[in-house]
Amino acid sequence: PKSGRWTRHVNTAMLPTWDPAIFQDDDGKIYMYYGSSGKLPLVGVEVDYGTWLPKGNQADYEKLYQATEVEDIQKPYGEAKAVVGLDPSEHGWERFGPNNDMEPAPWGNFIEGAWMTKHNGKYYIQYGAPGTEFKGYANGVHVGNHPLGPFKYQKHNPMSYKPGGFVVGAGHGNTFADNYGNYWNTGTCKISVKDRFERRIDMFPAGFDQDDIMYSITSYGDFPILLPTKSRDHSNGASTGWMLLSYKKAVTVSSFEECMDVETNRIDHGGEKVYERICYDASNLTDENIQTYWSATSADKGEWLQVDLGKTMEIKALQINYADHKATQYNKAMDMYYQYKIFMSDDAENWTLVVDKSA
């Protein structure tokens, strides 16, 4: 994996590829989990490494191989099992909607993003719900004694949840251990401006407590955190203690893009495409809202922004969040990148270069 060079293992994958997750147990057996549906549970099945076909009589999977409808493709066939589903009547966070309040859910309460983690002999099947476009999108977990269950809803759920702050949303990711054995949980945070599913990837300290309960610490998760240099207890978080200095501070810019009507299909409009008035003025730079941003009228040299903190302060870190204004690139582009310089001053007249990313 470190080389970045991949070769094809099999030419055709017969199993569905909705949010696939692959898990190899200590005995060498390999399992695949998949599914993304507002009606069906997530599915798991043991697979053969050589052929990547599901274990069992292949005739039992014929309906799956011939299926063309989305719902039919995601049903469990043969030795595949339904491993985890939602229970929104009991678990409020699993209910669809911006505030878990859309009843009835227009497309059902969504479950997706399966991931398997083994810890102390127990199997933790992780899932994202109830929809990636919501601030309450979170990771839940069920626990069992076998890779295919049965699984029981963990008493602490959702195990990763971040409905407030600059970054909102924490669902649909994975859990992994770093080189020191410290666990981390990833997910996706919502933006949902250019597209309903516009998002970014987030990562939070995670772990298992003394009762083997899986957890994640998302508080101040959009602020800098301390990287580990050894094994540590993530239940105390990993915050640097640094606080935001720029919130609502005065901003001056070289220019700004005028407001414009932008086509969007946000879920709070029923998924239909509508036009919204979007502005790109200087105040967006420090409003701590990931859905708004500043844009100059051009990408030419000479465009600039200036933030006045109001008094002399000690700055520990700088965080720049890009919005990809008017971008149309949907694939990896090695010839597109951001270039900038950062200067600091005590009097707004004499400036010192502190960061140079112009090359």
N, C-alpha and C positions, 0 to 999 in steps of 0.2 A: 504493500500500500504506500510506503514512503516514496517509491519511485514515481508514482503517479501514472504508471503504465499498466493498463489492464488488458487482459485477453478474454475472449468469450469462452465461458465454461460449457454452455450448451447453446445450441442454435435456437431452440424454441422452448419457452417456459409455458407449460400447459396450465399452471395455476394462475389465478387472478393476480394482478399486480397493483391493486389498490392499496397503497400504504404498506408495502411488504416489509416485514421484519424477520430476520434470520437469527436463530439461536442455536448454538452448539453446546450440548450438555457435557458434563465431565466424562460420560461414557462414550463420547464421540457421536452420539445420535444428533441429527440435525432436524430442527423444526422450523416451520414457516408459519407466520401469522399474517393475516391480511383482512381488509375490509374498510369500507367507508360508506356508511348508510344511515338514513334516518329511520329505518324500519328493521334492519337485520343486525344481529350481534356480530362481533368479530369472530373469525374462524382461525383454528390452528390445526396443523397436520404435520406428521413426521414425513420427511422427504428422503429420497435416495440421493446420496451425494453424486454418484456417477451420472445418473440420468436426470436428476432433479424432478423426478416424478413423485407424486404422493405414494406412500407405502400402501400396500393392499392390492386387491384385485382391480386392475385397470378398467374392467367392464363396469365396476361400480361408479366410476367417475365419468362414464360416457355422457350422461346428461350435462355434466359440467363442461366437458370439452365441446359439446355441440351447442351450448347455450349462447344466446345473443343478447338477451335482455339483462340489464344491469343487475336487477334483483336476483334473477336466476343464477347468474354467474357467481354471486357472493354467498349463495346458500351452501351449507356443509353437505358434502357427498362422501360416500365411501367411509374411510376411517377418519375423515376430517370431523372436527367437533366445534360446536359453538362454545367459545371459551369465556366470553364476557359480553354482557349487554347492559343497557341502561335501565334504571328504575326511577324515572323522574318524579313519580308520585311520592317517593320516599326521600329522594336526594335532590333537593331544590336546585343545587348548582348544575345538575344535568338537564335542566329545562331550557328549551330554546328561547332566544331573544336577547336584546341588548341588556335587559335587566332580569333575565330568566323569567320573562313574563308574556311570551307570545303563545297564547292558547286559543285555538289549537295551533301547533307548530306547522307552518305551511309545507315543510318538507320532512317533518318529523324531527325528533331530537337526535342530533347527529353524534355518532360514535365513530372514531377513526384513530389512526396513529398508534397502532399496537407496538409494544416493545416489551421484551422479556428480560428480567434480571434475576439471577440466582444469588441468594445470600443465606448463609447458615443452613443450607439444605432446603430452604423454602423457595418457591417460585413466585415472582411478583410480575403479574401481567399489567402493564401500564396502558392507558388509553386516553385520548383527548376527547373533550366534550364541552359544550353542546354545539359549537360552531366557531370556525376560525375567525369569523368577522366580528366577534363580540369581545368586549373587554373582560368578560368573565370566562373566556376560554381557558380551560384548565386541564391538568393531568390528574387522573384518578388512578387507583390501583386496587386490584384484587389479589389475594394470596392463596396459594395451594401447595400441595405436596408432590405434584407431578407436572411436567411441562404442558400437559393438556388438561389439567384440572382434575377434579372440580375446584373452582376458585370461590373464595368468600370475600365479600366487600370489606376492605380494611376500615377499622373504626375511625382512623384519621384520614379524612378525604374532604376535598381534593388535596392531594399531596403536594401539588405545585399550583399556586393561584395568585394572580396579581391584577386586580381590577382597577388599581389607581396608580397615579404617578405619570411621569413622562412616557414611560413604556407601560402598556397595558396588555394583558393576555400572556398566558404561560403554557398553553396546551400544545399537544402534538409534537413530541420530541423523544428523547431517550435518556437513559441513565447510564453513566459510565464511571469508571474509577481511573484516576490519574496515576502517574508513576509511583506516587507515595501511598496509594490506596485510598485517597480521598474521593468521595463520590460527588458527581455533578449531575444536574438535571437540565436538559435543554427543552426549549419549546419555541413557539412562535408568538410574537407580539403583533398586534393589529395596527395598521395605518388606515386602510380602507378608504382612500381618497381617489386615487387614480383608477382603482378597481376594488370591488368588494373584498377580494382576497389578497390585496396588497399587504405585505407584512415583512417582518424582519425576524432574525433568529436571536433568541436570548438564552442565557445560561446562568444558573444559580447554584450556590452551594447546596449539597444534598447529603443524605446519609441514612443510617438506621439507628434508632435509639436503643436503650437497654432492653426494650421489649420487642426488638426486631421490627419496629414500625418504621416504614419508609417515610421520609419527610424531605422538604426543600425549603430553604430560607430565601424568600423573595423580597423582604423588606429592604428598602434602599437599593434594590437590585439594579436600578438604572444609574447608580453612582459607582465610582471606581471601587473595586474590591482588591484585597491582597491576594496575590498568587502564593500558593504554598511552596515551601522549601523542604517540608517534611510532613509526616502524618499529623493530622490535627482533628479536633472535634468541631465539625461543622454546625453543631446545634447552636453554637454561639455566633454563627454567621461569620462573615469574612470582611466586614466593613472596615474601611480605612479611617472612618470618623470624619472624613472631609465633607463639608456641606457646600451646597450650591451658592455661588456668589453673584451670579449674573441675573437672577430672576427679576424680571420687570425693570431692569436697569436701562438707562437712557442709551439709545442706539442712533448712530448717524451712518448713512450709507451714500455711496456714490450715485446710485440710481436704484429704482425698483420697478418691477414689471407691474403694469396696470392690472386692475381686476379684470377677470374674464369669466365667461360662462363656460363651464367644463362639464362634459358628459360624464355621468357616473351611474353606477347601478348598485348603490348601497342598499343594504338589507332593510333599513328603516323606511325605504320607499317601496317595499315589497319586491325588491329585486329587479324592478323595471328601470330602464335607463331614463334618467331625467337630467336636466341641466341645473347646475348649482353655481352661484356666484362665488368665485374663489379669488382672494386677494393675496398679494405677495409683498406687502410693505414691511418696513424695518421692524415694527413692533413684534412681528412673528418670530424674530430671532431669539427673544428672551422670554417668551410667554409660557415655556415649559409644556408645550402641546405638540406632540409628534405629528399631528394632522395638519399643522400650519407651518409655513416656511417662507423665508425671504428669497427672492430671486432678483438679481440685477437685470437690466434690460439687455445685456449681452454677456457673452463669455470671454470678452476681450481682456487683454492686459489693461490694468488701470482701474478696474472695478474694485471697490473696497467696502469694508464695513468697520465701524468703530463702536466699541462698547465701553461706556464710562461707568466704572464700579462705584463712583462717588467719593471714594477715599482710598488711601493706600492699603492694599491687602496682600497677604501672602498667598500666592497661587501655587497649588500643589499639582494640578493637572488641568489639561484642556481637552474638551470633548467636542468634536465637530460631527454633526449628523447631516448626511447628505440626503437630498430629496429627489435627485435625478429629474430635474425639471424638463418637461417636454421630451424626455427620453423615449426612444422607440425601439431600443435594443432589447431583444428577448433571449439572446444567447450569450455565451461567454465572449467578451471582446477584449483582446489584449492591447488594442490601440486606443482605448478610451480610459482616461483616468483624470483625477482632480489634481490641480497644481495650485499652490498657494504659499504665502509667507505670512508669518505672524510676528508682529512687533509689539513691544510694551513701552509705556511711558508714564512718568509721574506728572507731567505737565501738558501733555497733548501737543508738545512742540518738539521735544528731543526724544527720538525713538531708538530702541535697541532691538535688533533682530534676534529672536529667540528660537524660531522654527523656520526652516527653509525646505519646502517640499515643491520647489518650482522646477526642479530638473526632471 
